[in-house]
Amino acid sequence: MECDLMVEPSQISVNLDDEDKAALRRIKQNYESAGLFAALMSATHVLSWTDMDVGLVTVGNEDWLGLAKTIIGSNKVILAGVSSTAARQYQRHNLRGTPEQAQFWAIYQTIVARALKGKC
């Protein structure tokens, strides 16, 4: 099933802070516990930023689509945990972060929500 993402712009450039990296590490652990991490690493590099000081990162639609295709059909408990982590980060950045940081987490949360509903 193809995931029809309406992401504007088609790629986003964002600086991830230490809390973002910690959140991505928690998400990575969720995926690892579900046996998905190896597949995710081959599909997208989004999670590879957790242990790096990369500064500005760029995420394109191909990365989001790779993530979506890999997590579709995953354990709903795992995805619910990932969704919760992404939602907290979105709220944090929506209140006191940059629009790009909020958008990064909004897109991540949207992909996970669509996967939970089987729409991705």
PDB file as gemmi writes it, atoms N, CA and C in Angstrom:
CRYST1    1.000    1.000    1.000  90.00  90.00  90.00 P 1                      
ATOM      1  N   MET A   1       0.837  -1.165   0.000  1.00  0.00           N  
ATOM      2  CA  MET A   1       0.000   0.000   0.000  1.00  0.00           C  
ATOM      3  C   MET A   1       0.887   1.235   0.000  1.00  0.00           C  
ATOM      4  N   GLU A   2       0.610   2.166  -0.867  1.00  0.00           N  
ATOM      5  CA  GLU A   2       1.373   3.401  -0.933  1.00  0.00           C  
ATOM      6  C   GLU A   2       0.819   4.406   0.071  1.00  0.00           C  
ATOM      7  N   CYS A   3       1.706   5.075   0.743  1.00  0.00           N  
ATOM      8  CA  CYS A   3       1.305   6.081   1.717  1.00  0.00           C  
ATOM      9  C   CYS A   3       1.240   7.421   0.998  1.00  0.00           C  
ATOM     10  N   ASP A   4       0.081   8.025   0.991  1.00  0.00           N  
ATOM     11  CA  ASP A   4      -0.094   9.308   0.330  1.00  0.00           C  
ATOM     12  C   ASP A   4       0.095  10.422   1.349  1.00  0.00           C  
ATOM     13  N   LEU A   5       1.319  10.930   1.433  1.00  0.00           N  
ATOM     14  CA  LEU A   5       1.622  11.998   2.380  1.00  0.00           C  
ATOM     15  C   LEU A   5       1.525  13.336   1.682  1.00  0.00           C  
ATOM     16  N   MET A   6       0.867  14.238   2.335  1.00  0.00           N  
ATOM     17  CA  MET A   6       0.802  15.603   1.837  1.00  0.00           C  
ATOM     18  C   MET A   6       1.719  16.434   2.725  1.00  0.00           C  
ATOM     19  N   VAL A   7       2.981  16.447   2.390  1.00  0.00           N  
ATOM     20  CA  VAL A   7       3.980  17.137   3.197  1.00  0.00           C  
ATOM     21  C   VAL A   7       4.447  18.367   2.435  1.00  0.00           C  
ATOM     22  N   GLU A   8       4.291  19.507   3.032  1.00  0.00           N  
ATOM     23  CA  GLU A   8       4.782  20.749   2.451  1.00  0.00           C  
ATOM     24  C   GLU A   8       5.730  21.401   3.431  1.00  0.00           C  
ATOM     25  N   PRO A   9       6.894  21.795   3.064  1.00  0.00           N  
ATOM     26  CA  PRO A   9       7.517  21.554   1.773  1.00  0.00           C  
ATOM     27  C   PRO A   9       7.888  20.085   1.619  1.00  0.00           C  
ATOM     28  N   SER A  10       8.358  19.719   0.435  1.00  0.00           N  
ATOM     29  CA  SER A  10       8.680  18.315   0.192  1.00  0.00           C  
ATOM     30  C   SER A  10       9.856  17.855   1.037  1.00  0.00           C  
ATOM     31  N   GLN A  11      10.623  18.791   1.524  1.00  0.00           N  
ATOM     32  CA  GLN A  11      11.656  18.444   2.495  1.00  0.00           C  
ATOM     33  C   GLN A  11      11.713  19.549   3.532  1.00  0.00           C  
ATOM     34  N   ILE A  12      12.181  19.181   4.705  1.00  0.00           N  
ATOM     35  CA  ILE A  12      12.266  20.130   5.806  1.00  0.00           C  
ATOM     36  C   ILE A  12      13.673  20.082   6.373  1.00  0.00           C  
ATOM     37  N   SER A  13      14.211  21.245   6.678  1.00  0.00           N  
ATOM     38  CA  SER A  13      15.514  21.342   7.328  1.00  0.00           C  
ATOM     39  C   SER A  13      15.287  21.843   8.746  1.00  0.00           C  
ATOM     40  N   VAL A  14      15.880  21.155   9.711  1.00  0.00           N  
ATOM     41  CA  VAL A  14      15.599  21.452  11.113  1.00  0.00           C  
ATOM     42  C   VAL A  14      16.823  21.160  11.969  1.00  0.00           C  
ATOM     43  N   ASN A  15      17.003  21.939  13.007  1.00  0.00           N  
ATOM     44  CA  ASN A  15      18.010  21.648  14.027  1.00  0.00           C  
ATOM     45  C   ASN A  15      17.343  20.848  15.128  1.00  0.00           C  
ATOM     46  N   LEU A  16      17.872  19.679  15.430  1.00  0.00           N  
ATOM     47  CA  LEU A  16      17.335  18.849  16.504  1.00  0.00           C  
ATOM     48  C   LEU A  16      18.133  19.117  17.771  1.00  0.00           C  
ATOM     49  N   ASP A  17      17.431  19.463  18.851  1.00  0.00           N  
ATOM     50  CA  ASP A  17      18.123  19.731  20.108  1.00  0.00           C  
ATOM     51  C   ASP A  17      18.297  18.440  20.901  1.00  0.00           C  
ATOM     52  N   ASP A  18      18.889  18.548  22.079  1.00  0.00           N  
ATOM     53  CA  ASP A  18      19.163  17.353  22.893  1.00  0.00           C  
ATOM     54  C   ASP A  18      17.883  16.613  23.277  1.00  0.00           C  
ATOM     55  N   GLU A  19      16.809  17.348  23.566  1.00  0.00           N  
ATOM     56  CA  GLU A  19      15.541  16.680  23.894  1.00  0.00           C  
ATOM     57  C   GLU A  19      14.983  15.931  22.692  1.00  0.00           C  
ATOM     58  N   ASP A  20      15.142  16.506  21.490  1.00  0.00           N  
ATOM     59  CA  ASP A  20      14.707  15.815  20.273  1.00  0.00           C  
ATOM     60  C   ASP A  20      15.476  14.512  20.093  1.00  0.00           C  
ATOM     61  N   LYS A  21      16.793  14.588  20.295  1.00  0.00           N  
ATOM     62  CA  LYS A  21      17.628  13.397  20.140  1.00  0.00           C  
ATOM     63  C   LYS A  21      17.265  12.337  21.179  1.00  0.00           C  
ATOM     64  N   ALA A  22      16.959  12.774  22.402  1.00  0.00           N  
ATOM     65  CA  ALA A  22      16.527  11.829  23.441  1.00  0.00           C  
ATOM     66  C   ALA A  22      15.198  11.188  23.049  1.00  0.00           C  
ATOM     67  N   ALA A  23      14.294  11.968  22.491  1.00  0.00           N  
ATOM     68  CA  ALA A  23      13.005  11.431  22.041  1.00  0.00           C  
ATOM     69  C   ALA A  23      13.211  10.426  20.912  1.00  0.00           C  
ATOM     70  N   LEU A  24      14.101  10.747  19.978  1.00  0.00           N  
ATOM     71  CA  LEU A  24      14.386   9.811  18.887  1.00  0.00           C  
ATOM     72  C   LEU A  24      15.038   8.532  19.418  1.00  0.00           C  
ATOM     73  N   ARG A  25      15.854   8.652  20.473  1.00  0.00           N  
ATOM     74  CA  ARG A  25      16.431   7.443  21.087  1.00  0.00           C  
ATOM     75  C   ARG A  25      15.329   6.582  21.712  1.00  0.00           C  
ATOM     76  N   ARG A  26      14.340   7.218  22.374  1.00  0.00           N  
ATOM     77  CA  ARG A  26      13.214   6.453  22.933  1.00  0.00           C  
ATOM     78  C   ARG A  26      12.422   5.769  21.827  1.00  0.00           C  
ATOM     79  N   ILE A  27      12.202   6.481  20.736  1.00  0.00           N  
ATOM     80  CA  ILE A  27      11.488   5.901  19.598  1.00  0.00           C  
ATOM     81  C   ILE A  27      12.291   4.739  19.022  1.00  0.00           C  
ATOM     82  N   LYS A  28      13.592   4.933  18.901  1.00  0.00           N  
ATOM     83  CA  LYS A  28      14.479   3.876  18.395  1.00  0.00           C  
ATOM     84  C   LYS A  28      14.363   2.626  19.268  1.00  0.00           C  
ATOM     85  N   GLN A  29      14.334   2.803  20.593  1.00  0.00           N  
ATOM     86  CA  GLN A  29      14.184   1.664  21.500  1.00  0.00           C  
ATOM     87  C   GLN A  29      12.839   0.967  21.300  1.00  0.00           C  
ATOM     88  N   ASN A  30      11.791   1.739  21.064  1.00  0.00           N  
ATOM     89  CA  ASN A  30      10.480   1.138  20.785  1.00  0.00           C  
ATOM     90  C   ASN A  30      10.547   0.276  19.532  1.00  0.00           C  
ATOM     91  N   TYR A  31      11.144   0.818  18.479  1.00  0.00           N  
ATOM     92  CA  TYR A  31      11.258   0.055  17.238  1.00  0.00           C  
ATOM     93  C   TYR A  31      12.133  -1.182  17.417  1.00  0.00           C  
ATOM     94  N   GLU A  32      13.226  -1.038  18.172  1.00  0.00           N  
ATOM     95  CA  GLU A  32      14.102  -2.186  18.423  1.00  0.00           C  
ATOM     96  C   GLU A  32      13.349  -3.293  19.147  1.00  0.00           C  
ATOM     97  N   SER A  33      12.534  -2.935  20.125  1.00  0.00           N  
ATOM     98  CA  SER A  33      11.789  -3.947  20.881  1.00  0.00           C  
ATOM     99  C   SER A  33      10.774  -4.656  19.999  1.00  0.00           C  
ATOM    100  N   ALA A  34      10.354  -4.008  18.925  1.00  0.00           N  
ATOM    101  CA  ALA A  34       9.419  -4.628  17.992  1.00  0.00           C  
ATOM    102  C   ALA A  34      10.134  -5.346  16.850  1.00  0.00           C  
ATOM    103  N   GLY A  35      11.472  -5.332  16.872  1.00  0.00           N  
ATOM    104  CA  GLY A  35      12.239  -6.000  15.821  1.00  0.00           C  
ATOM    105  C   GLY A  35      12.255  -5.237  14.512  1.00  0.00           C  
ATOM    106  N   LEU A  36      11.956  -3.947  14.554  1.00  0.00           N  
ATOM    107  CA  LEU A  36      11.862  -3.155  13.326  1.00  0.00           C  
ATOM    108  C   LEU A  36      13.087  -2.310  13.024  1.00  0.00           C  
ATOM    109  N   PHE A  37      14.008  -2.217  13.967  1.00  0.00           N  
ATOM    110  CA  PHE A  37      15.058  -1.218  13.803  1.00  0.00           C  
ATOM    111  C   PHE A  37      15.931  -1.468  12.574  1.00  0.00           C  
ATOM    112  N   ALA A  38      16.306  -2.703  12.305  1.00  0.00           N  
ATOM    113  CA  ALA A  38      17.162  -2.973  11.137  1.00  0.00           C  
ATOM    114  C   ALA A  38      16.474  -2.536   9.847  1.00  0.00           C  
ATOM    115  N   ALA A  39      15.186  -2.832   9.745  1.00  0.00           N  
ATOM    116  CA  ALA A  39      14.438  -2.426   8.547  1.00  0.00           C  
ATOM    117  C   ALA A  39      14.357  -0.912   8.448  1.00  0.00           C  
ATOM    118  N   LEU A  40      14.155  -0.261   9.574  1.00  0.00           N  
ATOM    119  CA  LEU A  40      14.068   1.199   9.561  1.00  0.00           C  
ATOM    120  C   LEU A  40      15.381   1.840   9.141  1.00  0.00           C  
ATOM    121  N   MET A  41      16.473   1.304   9.613  1.00  0.00           N  
ATOM    122  CA  MET A  41      17.765   1.893   9.264  1.00  0.00           C  
ATOM    123  C   MET A  41      18.042   1.768   7.772  1.00  0.00           C  
ATOM    124  N   SER A  42      17.544   0.720   7.160  1.00  0.00           N  
ATOM    125  CA  SER A  42      17.745   0.590   5.720  1.00  0.00           C  
ATOM    126  C   SER A  42      16.773   1.472   4.938  1.00  0.00           C  
ATOM    127  N   ALA A  43      15.644   1.821   5.569  1.00  0.00           N  
ATOM    128  CA  ALA A  43      14.627   2.601   4.872  1.00  0.00           C  
ATOM    129  C   ALA A  43      14.814   4.105   5.033  1.00  0.00           C  
ATOM    130  N   THR A  44      15.350   4.523   6.141  1.00  0.00           N  
ATOM    131  CA  THR A  44      15.434   5.953   6.407  1.00  0.00           C  
ATOM    132  C   THR A  44      16.601   6.254   7.331  1.00  0.00           C  
ATOM    133  N   HIS A  45      17.135   7.440   7.215  1.00  0.00           N  
ATOM    134  CA  HIS A  45      18.238   7.827   8.085  1.00  0.00           C  
ATOM    135  C   HIS A  45      17.783   8.715   9.239  1.00  0.00           C  
ATOM    136  N   VAL A  46      16.483   8.931   9.385  1.00  0.00           N  
ATOM    137  CA  VAL A  46      15.964   9.817  10.430  1.00  0.00           C  
ATOM    138  C   VAL A  46      16.466   9.401  11.809  1.00  0.00           C  
ATOM    139  N   LEU A  47      16.474   8.113  12.101  1.00  0.00           N  
ATOM    140  CA  LEU A  47      16.865   7.657  13.427  1.00  0.00           C  
ATOM    141  C   LEU A  47      18.372   7.608  13.628  1.00  0.00           C  
ATOM    142  N   SER A  48      19.142   7.769  12.576  1.00  0.00           N  
ATOM    143  CA  SER A  48      20.595   7.733  12.730  1.00  0.00           C  
ATOM    144  C   SER A  48      21.146   9.003  13.355  1.00  0.00           C  
ATOM    145  N   TRP A  49      20.306  10.023  13.495  1.00  0.00           N  
ATOM    146  CA  TRP A  49      20.775  11.288  14.047  1.00  0.00           C  
ATOM    147  C   TRP A  49      20.805  11.290  15.557  1.00  0.00           C  
ATOM    148  N   THR A  50      20.317  10.258  16.204  1.00  0.00           N  
ATOM    149  CA  THR A  50      20.161  10.279  17.654  1.00  0.00           C  
ATOM    150  C   THR A  50      21.474  10.393  18.394  1.00  0.00           C  
ATOM    151  N   ASP A  51      22.545   9.866  17.862  1.00  0.00           N  
ATOM    152  CA  ASP A  51      23.824   9.876  18.563  1.00  0.00           C  
ATOM    153  C   ASP A  51      24.856  10.772  17.904  1.00  0.00           C  
ATOM    154  N   MET A  52      24.409  11.658  17.033  1.00  0.00           N  
ATOM    155  CA  MET A  52      25.335  12.511  16.312  1.00  0.00           C  
ATOM    156  C   MET A  52      25.076  13.972  16.616  1.00  0.00           C  
ATOM    157  N   ASP A  53      26.107  14.761  16.481  1.00  0.00           N  
ATOM    158  CA  ASP A  53      25.967  16.202  16.566  1.00  0.00           C  
ATOM    159  C   ASP A  53      25.930  16.702  15.128  1.00  0.00           C  
ATOM    160  N   VAL A  54      24.745  16.625  14.523  1.00  0.00           N  
ATOM    161  CA  VAL A  54      24.639  16.889  13.096  1.00  0.00           C  
ATOM    162  C   VAL A  54      24.228  18.309  12.752  1.00  0.00           C  
ATOM    163  N   GLY A  55      23.773  19.069  13.725  1.00  0.00           N  
ATOM    164  CA  GLY A  55      23.324  20.424  13.412  1.00  0.00           C  
ATOM    165  C   GLY A  55      22.060  20.379  12.578  1.00  0.00           C  
ATOM    166  N   LEU A  56      22.062  21.106  11.484  1.00  0.00           N  
ATOM    167  CA  LEU A  56      20.898  21.181  10.611  1.00  0.00           C  
ATOM    168  C   LEU A  56      20.750  19.881   9.821  1.00  0.00           C  
ATOM    169  N   VAL A  57      19.570  19.270   9.904  1.00  0.00           N  
ATOM    170  CA  VAL A  57      19.310  18.048   9.160  1.00  0.00           C  
ATOM    171  C   VAL A  57      18.172  18.300   8.177  1.00  0.00           C  
ATOM    172  N   THR A  58      18.186  17.583   7.092  1.00  0.00           N  
ATOM    173  CA  THR A  58      17.150  17.713   6.088  1.00  0.00           C  
ATOM    174  C   THR A  58      16.457  16.373   5.921  1.00  0.00           C  
ATOM    175  N   VAL A  59      15.125  16.411   5.997  1.00  0.00           N  
ATOM    176  CA  VAL A  59      14.317  15.211   5.845  1.00  0.00           C  
ATOM    177  C   VAL A  59      13.431  15.425   4.626  1.00  0.00           C  
ATOM    178  N   GLY A  60      13.518  14.510   3.680  1.00  0.00           N  
ATOM    179  CA  GLY A  60      12.711  14.612   2.474  1.00  0.00           C  
ATOM    180  C   GLY A  60      11.559  13.631   2.489  1.00  0.00           C  
ATOM    181  N   ASN A  61      10.677  13.776   1.523  1.00  0.00           N  
ATOM    182  CA  ASN A  61       9.529  12.879   1.433  1.00  0.00           C  
ATOM    183  C   ASN A  61       9.941  11.418   1.344  1.00  0.00           C  
ATOM    184  N   GLU A  62      11.072  11.140   0.673  1.00  0.00           N  
ATOM    185  CA  GLU A  62      11.510   9.749   0.562  1.00  0.00           C  
ATOM    186  C   GLU A  62      11.834   9.168   1.937  1.00  0.00           C  
ATOM    187  N   ASP A  63      12.349  10.003   2.844  1.00  0.00           N  
ATOM    188  CA  ASP A  63      12.612   9.534   4.208  1.00  0.00           C  
ATOM    189  C   ASP A  63      11.316   9.241   4.947  1.00  0.00           C  
ATOM    190  N   TRP A  64      10.361  10.173   4.831  1.00  0.00           N  
ATOM    191  CA  TRP A  64       9.072   9.967   5.505  1.00  0.00           C  
ATOM    192  C   TRP A  64       8.350   8.746   4.927  1.00  0.00           C  
ATOM    193  N   LEU A  65       8.406   8.579   3.607  1.00  0.00           N  
ATOM    194  CA  LEU A  65       7.761   7.419   2.987  1.00  0.00           C  
ATOM    195  C   LEU A  65       8.430   6.122   3.416  1.00  0.00           C  
ATOM    196  N   GLY A  66       9.761   6.118   3.521  1.00  0.00           N  
ATOM    197  CA  GLY A  66      10.478   4.934   3.998  1.00  0.00           C  
ATOM    198  C   GLY A  66      10.067   4.572   5.402  1.00  0.00           C  
ATOM    199  N   LEU A  67       9.940   5.572   6.253  1.00  0.00           N  
ATOM    200  CA  LEU A  67       9.481   5.342   7.615  1.00  0.00           C  
ATOM    201  C   LEU A  67       8.072   4.759   7.607  1.00  0.00           C  
ATOM    202  N   ALA A  68       7.181   5.371   6.848  1.00  0.00           N  
ATOM    203  CA  ALA A  68       5.789   4.927   6.801  1.00  0.00           C  
ATOM    204  C   ALA A  68       5.673   3.484   6.311  1.00  0.00           C  
ATOM    205  N   LYS A  69       6.373   3.156   5.248  1.00  0.00           N  
ATOM    206  CA  LYS A  69       6.294   1.805   4.678  1.00  0.00           C  
ATOM    207  C   LYS A  69       6.825   0.759   5.651  1.00  0.00           C  
ATOM    208  N   THR A  70       7.809   1.131   6.456  1.00  0.00           N  
ATOM    209  CA  THR A  70       8.413   0.186   7.384  1.00  0.00           C  
ATOM    210  C   THR A  70       7.540  -0.064   8.602  1.00  0.00           C  
ATOM    211  N   ILE A  71       6.855   0.958   9.090  1.00  0.00           N  
ATOM    212  CA  ILE A  71       6.096   0.781  10.335  1.00  0.00           C  
ATOM    213  C   ILE A  71       4.654   0.340  10.124  1.00  0.00           C  
ATOM    214  N   ILE A  72       4.146   0.394   8.896  1.00  0.00           N  
ATOM    215  CA  ILE A  72       2.760  -0.018   8.665  1.00  0.00           C  
ATOM    216  C   ILE A  72       2.580  -1.471   9.092  1.00  0.00           C  
ATOM    217  N   GLY A  73       1.544  -1.723   9.804  1.00  0.00           N  
ATOM    218  CA  GLY A  73       1.270  -3.075  10.271  1.00  0.00           C  
ATOM    219  C   GLY A  73       2.043  -3.460  11.522  1.00  0.00           C  
ATOM    220  N   SER A  74       2.752  -2.505  12.114  1.00  0.00           N  
ATOM    221  CA  SER A  74       3.509  -2.794  13.329  1.00  0.00           C  
ATOM    222  C   SER A  74       2.574  -2.951  14.518  1.00  0.00           C  
ATOM    223  N   ASN A  75       3.150  -3.442  15.587  1.00  0.00           N  
ATOM    224  CA  ASN A  75       2.435  -3.596  16.836  1.00  0.00           C  
ATOM    225  C   ASN A  75       1.834  -2.251  17.246  1.00  0.00           C  
ATOM    226  N   LYS A  76       0.534  -2.221  17.469  1.00  0.00           N  
ATOM    227  CA  LYS A  76      -0.143  -0.963  17.793  1.00  0.00           C  
ATOM    228  C   LYS A  76       0.309  -0.382  19.130  1.00  0.00           C  
ATOM    229  N   VAL A  77       0.714  -1.226  20.066  1.00  0.00           N  
ATOM    230  CA  VAL A  77       1.208  -0.721  21.349  1.00  0.00           C  
ATOM    231  C   VAL A  77       2.522   0.038  21.136  1.00  0.00           C  
ATOM    232  N   ILE A  78       3.390  -0.510  20.300  1.00  0.00           N  
ATOM    233  CA  ILE A  78       4.664   0.151  19.990  1.00  0.00           C  
ATOM    234  C   ILE A  78       4.390   1.480  19.299  1.00  0.00           C  
ATOM    235  N   LEU A  79       3.506   1.462  18.308  1.00  0.00           N  
ATOM    236  CA  LEU A  79       3.212   2.694  17.580  1.00  0.00           C  
ATOM    237  C   LEU A  79       2.537   3.733  18.469  1.00  0.00           C  
ATOM    238  N   ALA A  80       1.719   3.299  19.396  1.00  0.00           N  
ATOM    239  CA  ALA A  80       1.079   4.246  20.320  1.00  0.00           C  
ATOM    240  C   ALA A  80       2.131   4.940  21.179  1.00  0.00           C  
ATOM    241  N   GLY A  81       3.147   4.201  21.619  1.00  0.00           N  
ATOM    242  CA  GLY A  81       4.235   4.801  22.387  1.00  0.00           C  
ATOM    243  C   GLY A  81       5.023   5.796  21.560  1.00  0.00           C  
ATOM    244  N   VAL A  82       5.285   5.447  20.311  1.00  0.00           N  
ATOM    245  CA  VAL A  82       6.002   6.346  19.403  1.00  0.00           C  
ATOM    246  C   VAL A  82       5.170   7.608  19.164  1.00  0.00           C  
ATOM    247  N   SER A  83       3.875   7.423  18.958  1.00  0.00           N  
ATOM    248  CA  SER A  83       2.982   8.554  18.724  1.00  0.00           C  
ATOM    249  C   SER A  83       2.969   9.498  19.917  1.00  0.00           C  
ATOM    250  N   SER A  84       2.948   8.934  21.104  1.00  0.00           N  
ATOM    251  CA  SER A  84       2.949   9.741  22.323  1.00  0.00           C  
ATOM    252  C   SER A  84       4.234  10.559  22.446  1.00  0.00           C  
ATOM    253  N   THR A  85       5.357   9.940  22.161  1.00  0.00           N  
ATOM    254  CA  THR A  85       6.644  10.650  22.215  1.00  0.00           C  
ATOM    255  C   THR A  85       6.665  11.781  21.194  1.00  0.00           C  
ATOM    256  N   ALA A  86       6.225  11.500  19.972  1.00  0.00           N  
ATOM    257  CA  ALA A  86       6.206  12.527  18.926  1.00  0.00           C  
ATOM    258  C   ALA A  86       5.253  13.662  19.293  1.00  0.00           C  
ATOM    259  N   ALA A  87       4.118  13.332  19.887  1.00  0.00           N  
ATOM    260  CA  ALA A  87       3.141  14.359  20.279  1.00  0.00           C  
ATOM    261  C   ALA A  87       3.716  15.293  21.345  1.00  0.00           C  
ATOM    262  N   ARG A  88       4.419  14.716  22.317  1.00  0.00           N  
ATOM    263  CA  ARG A  88       5.032  15.554  23.358  1.00  0.00           C  
ATOM    264  C   ARG A  88       6.064  16.507  22.758  1.00  0.00           C  
ATOM    265  N   GLN A  89       6.863  16.002  21.821  1.00  0.00           N  
ATOM    266  CA  GLN A  89       7.875  16.859  21.196  1.00  0.00           C  
ATOM    267  C   GLN A  89       7.211  17.951  20.354  1.00  0.00           C  
ATOM    268  N   TYR A  90       6.149  17.588  19.645  1.00  0.00           N  
ATOM    269  CA  TYR A  90       5.425  18.596  18.856  1.00  0.00           C  
ATOM    270  C   TYR A  90       4.889  19.696  19.765  1.00  0.00           C  
ATOM    271  N   GLN A  91       4.251  19.313  20.859  1.00  0.00           N  
ATOM    272  CA  GLN A  91       3.695  20.303  21.775  1.00  0.00           C  
ATOM    273  C   GLN A  91       4.786  21.207  22.343  1.00  0.00           C  
ATOM    274  N   ARG A  92       5.905  20.616  22.691  1.00  0.00           N  
ATOM    275  CA  ARG A  92       7.023  21.393  23.238  1.00  0.00           C  
ATOM    276  C   ARG A  92       7.492  22.435  22.234  1.00  0.00           C  
ATOM    277  N   HIS A  93       7.686  22.017  20.996  1.00  0.00           N  
ATOM    278  CA  HIS A  93       8.191  22.951  19.985  1.00  0.00           C  
ATOM    279  C   HIS A  93       7.120  23.925  19.510  1.00  0.00           C  
ATOM    280  N   ASN A  94       5.876  23.506  19.542  1.00  0.00           N  
ATOM    281  CA  ASN A  94       4.794  24.403  19.148  1.00  0.00           C  
ATOM    282  C   ASN A  94       4.691  25.567  20.135  1.00  0.00           C  
ATOM    283  N   LEU A  95       5.011  25.300  21.390  1.00  0.00           N  
ATOM    284  CA  LEU A  95       4.945  26.342  22.424  1.00  0.00           C  
ATOM    285  C   LEU A  95       6.200  27.201  22.489  1.00  0.00           C  
ATOM    286  N   ARG A  96       7.381  26.547  22.361  1.00  0.00           N  
ATOM    287  CA  ARG A  96       8.601  27.323  22.557  1.00  0.00           C  
ATOM    288  C   ARG A  96       9.761  26.903  21.655  1.00  0.00           C  
ATOM    289  N   GLY A  97       9.449  26.367  20.523  1.00  0.00           N  
ATOM    290  CA  GLY A  97      10.494  25.970  19.588  1.00  0.00           C  
ATOM    291  C   GLY A  97      10.365  26.735  18.293  1.00  0.00           C  
ATOM    292  N   THR A  98      11.007  26.211  17.271  1.00  0.00           N  
ATOM    293  CA  THR A  98      10.913  26.838  15.953  1.00  0.00           C  
ATOM    294  C   THR A  98       9.787  26.169  15.162  1.00  0.00           C  
ATOM    295  N   PRO A  99       9.262  26.862  14.160  1.00  0.00           N  
ATOM    296  CA  PRO A  99       8.229  26.244  13.315  1.00  0.00           C  
ATOM    297  C   PRO A  99       8.728  24.965  12.640  1.00  0.00           C  
ATOM    298  N   GLU A 100      10.017  24.947  12.285  1.00  0.00           N  
ATOM    299  CA  GLU A 100      10.576  23.754  11.632  1.00  0.00           C  
ATOM    300  C   GLU A 100      10.610  22.560  12.582  1.00  0.00           C  
ATOM    301  N   GLN A 101      10.976  22.798  13.829  1.00  0.00           N  
ATOM    302  CA  GLN A 101      10.986  21.709  14.806  1.00  0.00           C  
ATOM    303  C   GLN A 101       9.570  21.181  15.028  1.00  0.00           C  
ATOM    304  N   ALA A 102       8.613  22.091  15.165  1.00  0.00           N  
ATOM    305  CA  ALA A 102       7.219  21.667  15.347  1.00  0.00           C  
ATOM    306  C   ALA A 102       6.740  20.890  14.130  1.00  0.00           C  
ATOM    307  N   GLN A 103       7.091  21.343  12.936  1.00  0.00           N  
ATOM    308  CA  GLN A 103       6.667  20.663  11.713  1.00  0.00           C  
ATOM    309  C   GLN A 103       7.276  19.270  11.618  1.00  0.00           C  
ATOM    310  N   PHE A 104       8.561  19.132  11.964  1.00  0.00           N  
ATOM    311  CA  PHE A 104       9.218  17.825  11.949  1.00  0.00           C  
ATOM    312  C   PHE A 104       8.413  16.826  12.775  1.00  0.00           C  
ATOM    313  N   TRP A 105       8.079  17.214  14.007  1.00  0.00           N  
ATOM    314  CA  TRP A 105       7.359  16.303  14.898  1.00  0.00           C  
ATOM    315  C   TRP A 105       5.900  16.129  14.482  1.00  0.00           C  
ATOM    316  N   ALA A 106       5.303  17.143  13.893  1.00  0.00           N  
ATOM    317  CA  ALA A 106       3.931  17.005  13.402  1.00  0.00           C  
ATOM    318  C   ALA A 106       3.873  15.974  12.279  1.00  0.00           C  
ATOM    319  N   ILE A 107       4.834  16.029  11.377  1.00  0.00           N  
ATOM    320  CA  ILE A 107       4.877  15.063  10.278  1.00  0.00           C  
ATOM    321  C   ILE A 107       5.115  13.657  10.840  1.00  0.00           C  
ATOM    322  N   TYR A 108       6.057  13.547  11.756  1.00  0.00           N  
ATOM    323  CA  TYR A 108       6.350  12.236  12.356  1.00  0.00           C  
ATOM    324  C   TYR A 108       5.095  11.669  13.015  1.00  0.00           C  
ATOM    325  N   GLN A 109       4.410  12.500  13.774  1.00  0.00           N  
ATOM    326  CA  GLN A 109       3.203  12.061  14.459  1.00  0.00           C  
ATOM    327  C   GLN A 109       2.108  11.677  13.459  1.00  0.00           C  
ATOM    328  N   THR A 110       1.974  12.426  12.377  1.00  0.00           N  
ATOM    329  CA  THR A 110       0.972  12.123  11.352  1.00  0.00           C  
ATOM    330  C   THR A 110       1.234  10.765  10.712  1.00  0.00           C  
ATOM    331  N   ILE A 111       2.487  10.486  10.405  1.00  0.00           N  
ATOM    332  CA  ILE A 111       2.835   9.201   9.791  1.00  0.00           C  
ATOM    333  C   ILE A 111       2.486   8.051  10.729  1.00  0.00           C  
ATOM    334  N   VAL A 112       2.841   8.192  11.993  1.00  0.00           N  
ATOM    335  CA  VAL A 112       2.554   7.126  12.955  1.00  0.00           C  
ATOM    336  C   VAL A 112       1.045   6.965  13.141  1.00  0.00           C  
ATOM    337  N   ALA A 113       0.316   8.076  13.203  1.00  0.00           N  
ATOM    338  CA  ALA A 113      -1.144   8.001  13.350  1.00  0.00           C  
ATOM    339  C   ALA A 113      -1.779   7.306  12.150  1.00  0.00           C  
ATOM    340  N   ARG A 114      -1.292   7.624  10.947  1.00  0.00           N  
ATOM    341  CA  ARG A 114      -1.822   6.963   9.747  1.00  0.00           C  
ATOM    342  C   ARG A 114      -1.490   5.472   9.757  1.00  0.00           C  
ATOM    343  N   ALA A 115      -0.304   5.121  10.224  1.00  0.00           N  
ATOM    344  CA  ALA A 115       0.073   3.706  10.310  1.00  0.00           C  
ATOM    345  C   ALA A 115      -0.811   2.982  11.324  1.00  0.00           C  
ATOM    346  N   LEU A 116      -1.096   3.637  12.437  1.00  0.00           N  
ATOM    347  CA  LEU A 116      -1.975   3.038  13.452  1.00  0.00           C  
ATOM    348  C   LEU A 116      -3.367   2.750  12.891  1.00  0.00           C  
ATOM    349  N   LYS A 117      -3.833   3.630  12.011  1.00  0.00           N  
ATOM    350  CA  LYS A 117      -5.166   3.476  11.418  1.00  0.00           C  
ATOM    351  C   LYS A 117      -5.140   2.620  10.156  1.00  0.00           C  
ATOM    352  N   GLY A 118      -3.948   2.169   9.760  1.00  0.00           N  
ATOM    353  CA  GLY A 118      -3.832   1.358   8.550  1.00  0.00           C  
ATOM    354  C   GLY A 118      -4.016   2.151   7.277  1.00  0.00           C  
ATOM    355  N   LYS A 119      -3.780   3.450   7.333  1.00  0.00           N  
ATOM    356  CA  LYS A 119      -3.984   4.317   6.170  1.00  0.00           C  
ATOM    357  C   LYS A 119      -2.692   4.705   5.485  1.00  0.00           C  
ATOM    358  N   CYS A 120      -1.631   4.052   5.828  1.00  0.00           N  
ATOM    359  CA  CYS A 120      -0.347   4.415   5.260  1.00  0.00           C  
ATOM    360  C   CYS A 120       0.323   3.186   4.706  1.00  0.00           C  
TER     361      CYS A 120                                                      
END                                                                             
